[in-house]
Amino acid sequence: MSLSVSRLGKTFFAEVENVDIRQPLAPAAIDGINDALAEHAILLFRAPGLTDEEQMAFTEQFGPLEAIQLRVGRQRNTSNEFVADMSNVDPDGAILPADSEKLAFQKGNEFWHTDSSFKPVPSGPSFLSARVVPSDGGNTEFADLREAWDALPAERQEMIEGLVAEHSLEYSRARYGYKDFNTDEKQIFPPVYQAMVRTHAVTGRKNLYLGSHAGSIVGMSEAESQALLKELIDYATQPQFVYSHSWTVGDLVMWDNRCTLHRARPYPKQTEKRILRRTTVAGARPTVVNGVPIDEWKIEQAA
């Protein structure tokens, strides 16, 4: 049976309607979903009542799960090292106080970013499911970095291609004043280098690769780096490249971290609950080797 895939956004984001993600998938269904992800970059599935175990099983059919790197001395969000709790509640389900450490740390999710770009090998697809949603706000916005690249003037593309940026979790949190990292945490999350332009390993399409974790550009001054990074993020998140998803309980969104940005939007955190769970597939390779960006498409074709 072929998948029913309907594009929702102008250039990307599609809904897959005729697959039960709670059940093991046939190889043809997995291939179909991978093909749809390559084309649309973000896919929506409907799965009311999805459990953590079912979400993990669905995710694992697309590659090995990426473990959550625990922050030293911090409480894990869930009892499972592969499931991240993106919520405003404590383990007992009570709404967290406004000054809670967890909410302060999660504030970084409201900036445009791509998951795990602060790791030497950035992640593959992420899977986010909605368990409880507020009555107002709390959307997640996504940006298509492929279309943004295609729309850049040729001379700008030539200037950017080959550049390398330094990414750091500490840097992205410092953007809004969060500096509560201890020495051990700084050792776990040292700065890493990422290519600013990636060639998609499946499609061969080029796209920008940036976000709030990027703090500087190799070979540029701090002022030059900040100006260019801001320019490119502002450019890539213009309305024509963005899709805003309004969550419904039971939604599961799968997105390709290699070629998209996303951010959470505000909601009344002190009066309404928002509980989402995320699983992620581990990345396959770094984007930079010996200080030079790699061509992921050529490597994949040669494998």
C-alpha positions in Angstrom: 0.0 0.0 0.0 1.4 3.4 -1.0 1.5 6.2 1.6 -1.0 9.0 1.4 1.1 12.1 1.7 -0.4 15.7 1.5 1.8 18.8 1.6 0.6 21.4 4.1 3.2 24.1 3.7 4.3 26.1 0.7 7.5 24.3 0.1 7.6 21.6 2.8 5.8 19.9 5.8 3.4 17.2 4.8 0.9 14.9 6.6 1.0 11.1 6.3 -2.4 9.7 6.8 -2.6 6.0 6.1 0.0 4.4 8.4 -0.3 3.2 12.0 2.9 4.3 13.7 2.1 2.2 16.8 2.7 -1.0 14.8 6.0 -2.3 13.3 6.3 -1.1 9.8 6.9 -3.1 6.7 10.2 -2.3 4.9 8.2 -0.7 2.0 6.5 1.7 4.5 9.8 2.7 6.1 11.2 3.4 2.6 8.1 5.4 1.7 8.4 7.5 4.9 12.1 8.1 4.2 11.3 9.2 0.7 8.6 11.5 1.9 10.9 13.0 4.5 13.6 13.6 1.8 11.0 15.5 -0.2 9.1 17.4 2.4 11.7 17.6 5.3 8.9 17.4 7.9 6.1 14.9 8.3 3.0 14.9 10.5 1.4 11.7 11.8 -1.7 11.3 13.9 -1.4 8.9 16.9 -3.7 9.7 19.8 -2.7 7.9 23.0 0.9 7.2 21.8 3.1 6.0 24.6 6.9 6.6 25.2 7.6 3.0 24.3 5.6 3.2 21.1 7.3 6.4 20.1 10.7 4.9 20.8 9.9 1.8 18.7 8.7 4.0 15.8 11.8 6.2 15.9 14.2 3.2 16.1 13.0 1.9 12.8 14.8 4.9 11.2 18.1 4.5 13.0 19.7 4.1 16.4 18.3 6.3 19.1 20.3 9.2 20.3 20.7 9.2 24.1 20.0 12.4 26.1 23.3 13.7 27.4 22.4 14.3 31.0 23.4 17.6 32.5 25.7 16.8 35.4 23.8 17.1 38.7 20.5 17.7 37.0 17.4 15.6 37.2 16.6 13.7 34.1 13.3 14.8 32.5 12.0 11.3 32.1 12.9 7.9 33.4 14.2 6.9 30.0 17.5 8.2 28.6 16.1 8.2 25.0 13.0 10.3 25.7 13.1 14.1 26.4 10.3 15.7 28.2 9.5 19.1 26.7 7.0 20.3 29.2 6.2 22.8 31.9 5.3 20.2 34.6 7.2 18.4 37.3 7.4 14.6 37.7 4.0 14.7 39.6 2.3 16.6 36.8 2.1 20.0 38.6 2.9 23.2 36.7 6.4 24.3 37.4 7.0 27.7 39.1 8.1 30.5 36.9 11.6 30.6 38.4 12.2 26.8 38.0 15.6 25.7 36.6 13.9 23.5 34.0 11.9 26.4 32.5 14.9 28.6 32.5 16.9 26.1 30.5 14.1 25.3 28.1 13.8 29.0 27.2 16.5 28.3 24.6 13.9 26.2 22.7 12.2 29.5 21.7 15.2 30.5 19.6 15.6 29.1 16.0 17.8 26.0 16.2 18.5 22.6 14.9 18.8 19.7 17.4 22.2 18.6 18.6 24.2 20.9 16.3 26.3 21.4 19.5 27.5 17.8 19.3 30.5 16.7 17.1 28.0 14.4 15.1 24.7 16.3 14.9 21.5 14.3 15.1 19.3 12.8 12.4 15.5 13.1 12.4 13.7 14.2 15.6 10.2 13.0 16.6 8.0 15.1 18.8 4.6 14.0 20.0 1.9 16.1 21.7 0.4 14.6 24.9 -1.1 17.7 26.4 -1.5 21.1 24.6 -2.5 24.6 25.9 -5.7 26.2 24.6 -3.7 29.2 23.4 -0.1 29.5 21.9 2.6 26.9 22.1 2.9 26.4 18.3 6.2 25.1 16.9 7.5 26.9 13.9 9.7 25.3 11.2 11.9 26.9 8.5 13.0 25.2 5.3 16.8 25.8 4.9 16.8 24.3 1.4 14.5 26.8 -0.1 16.3 29.6 1.8 19.6 28.5 0.2 18.1 28.3 -3.3 16.7 31.8 -2.9 20.1 33.3 -2.0 21.8 35.3 -4.7 24.6 33.3 -6.3 27.3 35.7 -5.1 26.1 35.2 -1.5 26.1 31.5 -1.9 29.6 31.6 -3.2 30.7 33.7 -0.2 29.1 31.4 2.4 29.9 27.9 1.0 33.0 26.5 2.7 32.6 28.5 5.9 32.6 26.7 9.2 30.8 27.9 12.4 31.5 27.1 16.0 28.4 25.7 17.8 28.0 25.5 21.6 25.1 24.7 23.9 26.6 27.1 26.4 26.6 29.9 23.8 22.9 29.4 22.8 21.7 29.5 26.4 23.8 32.6 27.1 21.8 34.4 24.4 19.0 35.0 27.0 21.2 35.2 30.1 21.3 31.5 31.2 24.8 30.9 32.6 24.2 28.1 35.1 26.7 25.7 33.6 29.2 24.0 36.0 32.7 22.9 35.1 31.7 19.3 34.4 28.9 20.4 32.1 31.3 22.6 30.2 33.5 19.6 29.6 30.6 17.5 28.4 29.5 20.2 25.9 32.7 21.8 24.5 32.3 23.9 21.3 32.3 22.0 18.1 32.6 22.9 14.4 29.8 22.6 11.8 29.6 23.4 8.1 27.5 26.4 7.3 26.3 24.8 4.1 25.4 21.1 3.9 24.7 18.8 0.9 21.9 16.5 1.9 23.1 12.9 1.9 19.9 11.6 0.3 18.8 14.2 -2.1 22.1 16.0 -3.0 20.3 19.4 -2.3 22.3 22.1 -0.6 21.0 24.0 2.4 22.1 26.5 5.0 23.0 25.0 8.4 22.9 27.4 11.3 20.8 28.3 14.4 21.1 29.7 17.9 23.9 27.2 18.9 26.2 28.9 16.3 28.3 31.5 18.1 31.1 32.4 15.7 32.5 31.8 12.2 36.1 30.5 11.8 38.3 33.2 10.3 35.9 36.1 11.1 36.0 38.6 13.9 33.2 38.3 16.6 31.4 41.4 15.1 31.6 40.0 11.5 30.4 36.5 12.7 27.5 37.9 14.6 26.4 40.1 11.8 26.5 37.3 9.2 24.8 34.7 11.4 22.0 37.1 12.3 21.6 38.1 8.6 21.3 34.5 7.5 18.9 33.4 10.3 16.7 36.4 9.6 16.8 35.6 5.9 16.1 31.9 6.4 13.1 32.5 8.7 11.1 34.8 6.5 7.4 33.9 6.2 7.8 32.3 2.8 10.2 29.7 4.3 8.3 29.1 7.5 5.4 26.8 8.5 3.8 27.1 12.0 2.3 23.9 13.4 -0.6 24.3 15.8 -0.5 21.1 18.0 -3.4 18.8 18.5 -3.2 16.0 21.1 -2.0 12.9 19.3 0.2 14.7 16.7 3.6 13.3 16.1 5.9 15.5 13.9 9.1 14.0 12.4 11.6 16.5 11.0 15.0 16.3 9.3 17.5 18.3 11.5 19.9 18.4 8.6 17.9 20.9 6.6 15.4 22.7 8.9 15.2 25.0 11.8 12.5 25.1 14.5 11.5 27.0 17.6 8.8 26.8 20.2 6.4 29.7 20.6 5.3 31.1 23.9 2.2 30.0 25.8 0.7 30.7 29.3 3.2 28.5 31.2 1.9 29.4 34.6 -1.8 28.5 33.9 -1.8 25.8 31.2 0.1 22.6 30.7 2.0 21.7 27.6 3.5 18.2 27.5 5.5 17.0 24.5 7.9 14.1 24.3 10.9 14.0 21.9 12.9 11.1 20.5 15.8 11.5 18.1 17.8 9.3 15.7 21.6 9.6 16.1 23.5 11.3 13.3 25.6 9.4 10.8 28.7 11.6 10.4 30.2 14.9 11.3 29.8 17.9 8.9 33.5 18.9 9.2 36.6 16.8 9.1 40.0 18.3 9.9 38.5 21.8 9.7 37.0 21.3 6.2 33.3 20.7 5.4 32.5 17.3 3.9 30.3 16.5 1.0 27.7 14.2 2.6 26.1 13.4 -0.8 29.3 12.1 -2.3 30.1 10.1 0.8 26.7 8.5 0.8 26.9 7.7 -2.9 30.3 6.1 -2.4 29.2 3.9 0.5 
